[in-house]
């Protein structure tokens, strides 16, 4: 078996058939996409951009964003930014990166932010086919492609507890991860992914776009997640799979009965879930709705996304676990750096070709996060005798109630079992004597009613008294992060409980 390509551009060579699409537009095939990547590479060179230079990208979700990422990541360092940032946020991130160029749409405060920093701004011109782009009024030069060890992508960590860290990922990192995901999902040229994930996020970029292209498969890039339009896209695109975060799956399920015809006609081979814990009732409902397996995976930016994944049938899937290692080596480590055995709870650690070599310009974070060559994920978990990993929670999210340590996920798993509960996030709230106490934010299923006292009584049947939430908030919607993930850290402040 030949070695997998270790650069983004090399993934496109020797492929035929459709590559990039968008609902309502003609596809771009692999040869044409390779031509787009090469042309934009020459234009980047004409603008003085070379491997190692950071290029910020602020474009709406869709095939143009995907193509821009592929082109920049093949010739320089792609730095995709969330289009919903404010001018000040754009200025912070671009200055922090030392960006040399901004590729942006016409109507974004990123342009003013870049100009204030003296960063050159260039727009894009889009053709009829999905992803057929060029840079506006850009001269062409002699392009230099990235090598396997050149940085292809940089992303900031979420920064919920401190200043965001910059994660550099090499061409080798991202292509290794793409190949891991394609192998886990047995992707091939007949597969088509419907992408509803944001393309400024590692999940969308690697799990949806790059894994598909790495397998010679195609991807249809929507303008972003929209539960109202999802079933229309399902009928038009006829995907064999999609990947999403749990909140998106829950929104899809809430509208599935109203779209029974589209659901019945869907021919999904599997559904993938990652980036947050998928409640078992949601997994079960998805499998019943779409008549296909749901594959829960475990990813993070520093691993170029995928670390572990439940396998496809006939291999065993274990609901509640994120499966065995699916690419990098995965182990469980004690606080003092000792690797633990099956069933022992500790910090999940990883190492392998898809794992970042370290944060940019941050020796303190690197010293804290790497031990004996292993990257410490910050997640608490354990591994069963079959190698399946179960995440117990983020170490920073563990609630310390007067010395009693409580995993918020354990409380989530109990509360979500109540038939009236559609969504739940357990989190810490300050307490004057105990330091922290347990709170839960809950969204009820359509047409259901429930009060805080009833839910606490339900929880008390399965949880020790100190784990039962003292505060239960019934909300119409729980505040989410930019990528649709529910975030525990900072939730008390957002809900006025701090």
C-alpha positions in Angstrom: 0.0 0.0 0.0 1.4 3.4 -1.0 1.9 6.1 1.6 -0.9 8.6 1.9 -0.2 12.1 0.5 1.2 14.3 3.3 0.3 17.7 1.8 -3.2 19.2 1.1 -2.5 19.8 -2.6 -1.3 16.2 -3.1 -4.7 14.9 -2.0 -6.2 16.2 -5.2 -3.9 14.5 -7.6 -5.1 11.5 -9.7 -8.7 11.9 -8.6 -11.7 12.0 -10.8 -15.4 12.8 -10.4 -17.1 15.5 -8.3 -15.2 17.1 -5.5 -16.9 20.3 -4.2 -20.6 21.2 -4.4 -23.3 23.4 -3.0 -27.1 22.9 -3.1 -28.4 24.5 -6.2 -25.0 24.8 -8.1 -22.9 22.7 -10.4 -20.2 20.7 -8.8 -16.4 21.3 -9.3 -14.6 18.1 -10.1 -11.2 17.2 -8.7 -9.2 18.3 -11.8 -10.9 21.7 -11.8 -10.4 22.1 -8.0 -6.7 21.3 -8.4 -6.6 24.0 -11.1 -8.3 26.5 -8.7 -5.8 25.7 -5.9 -2.9 26.1 -8.3 -4.1 29.4 -9.7 -4.8 30.9 -6.3 -1.4 29.6 -5.2 0.2 31.6 -8.1 -1.8 34.7 -7.1 -0.7 34.3 -3.4 2.9 34.3 -4.7 2.2 37.4 -6.8 1.0 39.1 -3.5 4.3 38.1 -1.8 2.9 35.2 0.2 5.0 32.1 0.7 5.0 29.0 3.0 5.1 30.1 6.6 3.1 33.3 6.0 -0.3 33.5 7.8 -3.3 34.4 5.6 -6.5 35.2 7.5 -9.7 34.0 5.7 -13.1 35.6 6.5 -15.7 34.2 4.1 -19.2 32.9 4.6 -19.7 29.1 4.9 -19.8 27.4 1.5 -17.6 25.9 -1.2 -15.7 29.2 -1.7 -14.6 29.1 1.9 -13.6 25.4 1.4 -11.6 26.2 -1.8 -9.9 29.2 -0.2 -8.8 27.0 2.7 -7.4 24.3 0.3 -5.6 26.9 -1.8 -4.0 28.8 1.1 -3.3 25.6 3.1 -1.4 24.3 0.0 0.9 27.3 -0.3 0.9 29.2 3.1 -0.7 29.1 6.5 -4.5 29.2 6.4 -6.0 31.1 9.4 -9.8 30.9 9.1 -11.7 33.3 11.4 -15.3 33.3 12.5 -17.2 35.7 10.2 -19.4 36.8 13.1 -16.5 38.4 15.1 -16.6 42.2 15.8 -14.0 44.5 14.3 -12.1 44.5 17.6 -12.1 40.7 17.7 -10.8 40.5 14.1 -8.1 43.0 15.0 -7.0 41.0 18.0 -6.8 37.7 16.2 -5.1 39.1 13.1 -2.5 41.0 15.2 -2.0 38.0 17.4 -1.3 35.8 14.3 0.9 38.4 12.5 -1.3 37.9 9.4 0.3 39.1 6.1 -2.9 39.1 4.1 -6.7 38.9 4.6 -8.9 37.2 2.1 -12.4 38.5 2.8 -15.9 39.0 1.4 -17.1 42.6 0.7 -19.3 43.1 3.8 -17.2 42.3 6.9 -15.7 44.5 9.6 -12.6 42.3 9.2 -11.6 44.6 6.3 -11.5 47.7 8.4 -9.7 45.8 11.2 -7.0 44.6 8.7 -6.6 48.1 7.2 -6.1 49.6 10.6 -3.2 47.1 11.1 -1.7 47.7 7.7 -2.6 44.2 6.5 -3.4 43.9 2.7 -7.0 42.9 1.9 -8.0 41.0 -1.2 -11.5 39.8 -2.2 -12.6 36.8 -4.2 -14.3 36.3 -7.6 -16.6 33.2 -7.8 -17.5 31.3 -10.9 -20.7 29.4 -11.7 -19.4 26.1 -10.3 -19.2 25.6 -6.5 -15.8 26.6 -5.3 -14.5 28.0 -8.6 -12.6 31.1 -7.1 -9.8 33.4 -7.9 -8.4 36.4 -6.0 -9.6 39.8 -7.2 -7.1 41.8 -9.2 -4.2 39.7 -7.9 -1.1 39.3 -10.0 0.4 35.8 -10.5 3.8 34.8 -9.4 5.8 31.6 -9.1 4.0 29.5 -6.5 5.8 27.5 -3.8 3.9 24.7 -2.4 4.0 23.7 1.3 6.0 20.6 2.2 4.8 18.0 4.7 6.4 19.9 7.7 5.2 23.3 6.7 2.3 24.7 8.8 -0.9 24.6 6.7 -3.5 25.7 9.3 -3.5 27.8 12.5 -6.5 28.0 14.8 -6.9 29.7 18.2 -8.2 27.6 21.1 -11.5 28.8 22.6 -9.8 30.7 25.4 -12.7 30.2 27.9 -10.3 30.3 30.9 -7.3 32.3 29.6 -5.9 34.1 26.6 -6.5 31.9 23.5 -3.5 29.8 22.4 -2.4 29.5 18.8 -2.4 25.9 17.5 -0.2 25.4 14.4 -1.0 22.3 12.4 1.4 21.1 9.6 0.4 19.6 6.3 1.4 16.2 7.7 -0.8 16.7 10.8 -4.0 17.6 8.8 -3.6 15.0 6.0 -2.9 12.3 8.6 -6.1 13.2 10.4 -8.1 13.3 7.2 -6.8 9.8 6.3 -7.7 8.6 9.8 -11.2 9.8 9.5 -11.7 8.4 6.0 -10.4 5.0 7.2 -12.7 5.0 10.2 -15.7 5.8 8.1 -14.6 3.7 5.1 -15.1 6.7 2.8 -14.8 6.1 -1.0 -15.6 7.9 -4.3 -19.3 7.0 -4.0 -19.7 8.9 -0.8 -21.0 12.4 -0.5 -21.0 14.5 2.7 -23.5 17.2 3.4 -21.5 19.8 5.4 -23.5 21.8 7.9 -20.5 22.6 10.2 -18.8 26.0 10.2 -15.7 26.0 8.0 -13.7 28.2 10.4 -13.7 25.2 12.8 -11.5 22.1 12.8 -14.6 19.8 12.7 -15.9 21.2 9.4 -12.5 21.7 7.8 -11.0 18.3 8.5 -13.8 15.9 9.4 -16.1 17.0 6.5 -14.0 18.6 3.8 -10.5 17.1 4.0 -11.5 13.6 4.9 -13.9 13.5 1.9 -11.3 14.8 -0.6 -8.6 12.5 0.9 -10.9 9.5 0.0 -11.8 10.8 -3.5 -15.3 11.5 -2.2 -17.3 14.6 -2.7 -18.7 17.2 -0.3 -21.6 19.6 -0.6 -21.0 22.8 1.4 -24.2 24.5 2.7 -24.3 28.2 3.7 -24.3 26.9 7.4 -26.6 25.0 9.7 -30.3 25.6 9.2 -32.7 23.1 10.7 -35.5 24.5 8.5 -33.5 23.9 5.3 -31.7 20.7 6.3 -34.3 18.3 5.0 -34.5 20.1 1.6 -30.8 19.8 1.3 -31.1 16.1 2.2 -33.5 15.5 -0.7 -31.5 17.5 -3.2 -27.9 16.5 -2.4 -28.7 12.8 -1.5 -25.6 12.6 0.8 -24.4 9.3 2.2 -23.5 10.9 5.5 -23.2 14.1 7.5 -21.3 15.2 10.6 -22.4 17.6 13.3 -22.3 18.6 17.0 -25.0 17.3 19.3 -27.0 20.5 19.4 -27.4 20.3 15.6 -28.5 16.7 15.8 -31.1 17.6 18.4 -32.5 20.5 16.2 -32.7 18.0 13.2 -34.6 15.5 15.3 -37.0 18.2 16.5 -38.2 18.7 12.9 -37.9 15.1 11.6 -41.6 14.2 12.0 -42.6 17.3 10.0 -40.3 16.1 7.2 -41.2 12.4 7.1 -41.0 12.2 3.3 -37.4 13.5 3.2 -36.4 11.3 6.1 -37.9 8.2 4.4 -36.2 8.9 1.1 -32.8 9.6 2.8 -30.1 7.1 2.0 -27.6 7.9 4.8 -25.0 5.2 5.3 -24.2 6.6 8.7 -24.4 9.8 10.8 -21.3 11.1 12.6 -21.3 13.2 15.8 -18.3 14.9 17.5 -17.0 18.0 19.4 -19.2 17.4 22.4 -20.9 14.5 24.2 -23.9 13.0 22.4 -26.6 12.0 24.9 -27.6 8.3 24.5 -31.3 9.1 24.0 -30.3 11.4 21.1 -28.1 8.7 19.5 -30.9 6.2 19.8 -33.5 8.6 18.3 -31.1 9.5 15.4 -30.6 5.8 14.6 -34.3 5.1 14.7 -35.1 8.2 12.5 -32.5 7.6 9.8 -32.3 3.8 10.0 -28.5 4.0 10.0 -25.7 3.8 12.6 -24.6 6.9 14.5 -20.8 7.1 14.9 -19.7 9.1 17.9 -16.1 10.4 17.7 -13.7 12.4 19.9 -11.8 15.3 18.5 -9.9 18.5 19.4 -8.0 21.2 17.6 -4.6 20.1 18.9 -5.1 16.7 17.3 -6.2 18.1 13.9 -9.6 16.9 15.1 -10.0 13.1 15.4 -8.5 11.1 18.3 -10.9 8.2 18.9 -14.1 7.0 17.3 -16.7 4.3 17.5 -16.3 2.0 14.5 -18.9 1.2 11.9 -20.9 -2.1 12.2 -20.2 -5.0 12.3 -17.6 -3.8 14.8 -18.9 -3.0 18.3 -20.2 0.5 19.0 -20.5 1.3 22.7 -23.0 4.1 23.3 -21.7 6.5 25.9 -18.1 5.9 24.9 -16.2 7.7 22.1 -14.7 4.4 20.9 -11.1 3.2 20.6 -8.1 5.2 19.3 -8.7 6.1 15.7 -5.4 7.6 14.4 -3.1 8.7 17.2 -2.1 6.6 20.2 -4.4 7.2 23.2 -3.7 6.5 26.8 -4.8 7.5 30.3 -2.3 9.3 32.5 -2.1 10.1 36.2 -1.4 13.6 37.5 2.2 12.7 38.0 2.7 11.3 34.5 2.2 7.6 35.0 0.2 5.7 32.4 -2.8 3.9 33.9 -4.5 0.6 33.3 -7.9 -0.4 32.1 -10.7 1.1 34.2 -8.5 3.6 36.0 -9.6 7.2 35.7 -7.1 9.9 34.7 -6.3 12.4 32.0 -6.6 11.4 28.4 -3.3 11.8 26.5 -2.4 11.4 22.9 0.6 11.2 20.5 0.9 10.6 16.8 1.4 12.2 13.3 -1.9 14.2 13.6 -1.0 15.9 16.9 0.5 19.4 17.0 4.1 19.7 17.9 3.3 22.6 20.3 1.6 25.9 20.7 3.1 28.9 18.9 5.3 31.2 21.0 4.0 29.7 24.2 6.7 27.7 26.1 4.7 27.8 29.3 1.6 26.1 27.7 3.9 23.6 26.0 5.6 22.7 29.3 2.2 22.2 30.9 0.5 20.3 28.1 3.2 17.9 27.0 4.6 15.1 29.3 7.1 12.5 28.0 6.0 13.1 24.4 2.3 12.8 25.2 -0.1 15.7 24.8 -2.4 16.2 27.7 -5.9 16.8 26.4 -7.4 18.3 29.6 -10.2 15.6 29.5 -10.7 13.2 32.3 -11.6 9.7 31.3 -10.9 6.0 31.4 -10.4 3.1 28.9 -12.1 -0.3 29.1 -10.3 -3.6 28.5 -11.3 -3.4 24.8 -9.6 0.0 24.4 -12.9 2.0 24.3 -12.5 5.5 25.8 -15.2 7.1 28.0 -14.9 10.8 28.7 -15.8 11.8 32.3 -15.5 15.6 31.7 -13.1 18.4 31.3 -10.7 18.6 34.2 -11.3 22.4 34.4 -15.1 21.8 34.4 -15.1 19.4 37.4 -17.3 21.0 40.1 -15.6 21.1 43.5 -18.4 21.3 46.1 -16.7 21.6 49.4 -14.1 19.0 48.5 -16.6 16.7 46.8 -15.6 16.4 43.1 -18.6 16.1 40.7 -18.4 15.4 36.9 -21.0 17.6 35.2 -21.4 15.0 32.5 -22.5 12.4 35.0 -25.3 14.7 36.1 -26.2 15.5 32.4 -26.5 11.8 31.7 -29.1 11.4 34.5 -31.2 14.5 33.7 -31.4 13.8 29.9 -33.1 10.5 30.7 -36.2 12.4 31.9 -38.7 12.2 29.0 -39.6 16.0 29.2 -35.9 17.1 28.9 -34.5 17.9 25.4 -31.2 19.5 26.3 -29.2 19.9 29.5 -26.0 21.4 30.6 -24.7 21.0 34.2 -22.3 23.6 35.4 -20.7 25.1 38.5 -22.1 28.2 40.3 -20.2 30.1 43.1 -21.2 29.2 46.7 -20.1 31.4 49.7 -19.3 28.4 51.9 -18.7 25.4 49.6 -16.8 27.3 46.9 -18.9 25.8 44.2 -22.3 24.2 43.9 -24.1 22.3 41.1 -26.5 24.0 38.7 -28.3 22.8 35.5 -29.7 24.7 32.5 -32.5 22.7 30.9 -34.5 23.0 27.6 -37.8 21.0 27.6 -39.0 18.9 24.7 -41.8 20.4 22.6 -45.2 20.4 24.4 -43.6 19.2 27.7 -43.9 20.8 31.1 -41.7 20.2 34.1 -40.6 22.3 37.1 -37.3 22.5 38.9 -38.5 20.5 42.0 -39.8 17.6 39.9 -36.5 17.4 38.0 -34.5 17.5 41.3 -36.6 14.7 42.6 -36.0 12.7 39.5 -32.2 13.3 39.7 -32.2 12.2 43.4 -33.3 8.7 42.4 -30.0 8.1 40.6 -27.5 10.6 42.1 -25.9 11.1 45.6 -27.5 14.1 47.3 -24.4 16.3 46.9 -24.6 15.8 43.1 -28.2 16.8 42.7 -28.4 20.3 41.2 -29.4 22.9 43.8 -30.3 25.3 41.0 -32.3 24.3 37.9 -33.1 26.8 35.2 -35.8 26.0 32.6 -34.8 28.0 29.5 -36.1 28.4 25.9 -32.5 28.1 24.7 -29.1 27.5 26.3 -26.4 30.0 25.2 -23.9 28.3 22.8 -20.4 29.0 21.6 -19.6 30.1 18.1 -19.5 26.5 16.7 -22.8 25.5 18.2 -21.3 23.7 21.2 -22.8 24.1 24.7 -20.1 25.5 27.0 -20.1 25.0 30.7 -17.2 27.3 31.6 -18.6 30.9 31.9 -22.3 29.7 31.8 -22.9 30.9 35.4 -21.9 34.5 34.3 -23.9 34.4 31.1 -27.0 33.4 33.1 -26.5 35.9 35.8 -25.7 33.4 38.5 -22.1 34.4 39.3 
